[in-house]
Amino acid sequence: MGFSIALIVFSGLLMLLVLMHKGKGGGLSDMFGGGMQSSVGGSSVAERNLDRITVVIGLLWFACIIVLGLLMKTNS
């Protein structure tokens, strides 16, 4: 039960974090005005930290999927 709740929480966090990323252009982000921003040479510290947090939450989400799959396999 705990891993199911963790999966829901990590899913919500992952959605929010992905939506917070700045569009890099060339995709769907251009449709919503992402391509209108000027591209600065490097990424800021906040963007790099957002990338790191997104990767960590994504790995935790993936781990929850694996653990839930193993738990369902052993319970049946």
Secondary structure as the mmCIF struct_conf table of DSSP 4:
data_model
#
loop_
_struct_conf.conf_type_id
_struct_conf.id
_struct_conf.beg_label_comp_id
_struct_conf.beg_label_asym_id
_struct_conf.beg_label_seq_id
_struct_conf.end_label_comp_id
_struct_conf.end_label_asym_id
_struct_conf.end_label_seq_id
HELX_RH_AL_P HELX_RH_AL_P1 GLY A 2 MET A 20
BEND BEND1 HIS A 21 HIS A 21
HELX_LH_PP_P HELX_LH_PP_P1 LYS A 22 GLY A 23
BEND BEND2 GLY A 25 GLY A 27
HELX_RH_3T_P HELX_RH_3T_P1 LEU A 28 ASP A 30
TURN_TY1_P TURN_TY1_P1 MET A 31 GLY A 33
HELX_RH_3T_P HELX_RH_3T_P2 GLY A 34 MET A 36
BEND BEND3 GLN A 37 GLN A 37
HELX_LH_PP_P HELX_LH_PP_P2 SER A 38 VAL A 40
BEND BEND4 GLY A 41 GLY A 42
HELX_RH_AL_P HELX_RH_AL_P2 VAL A 45 ASN A 75
#
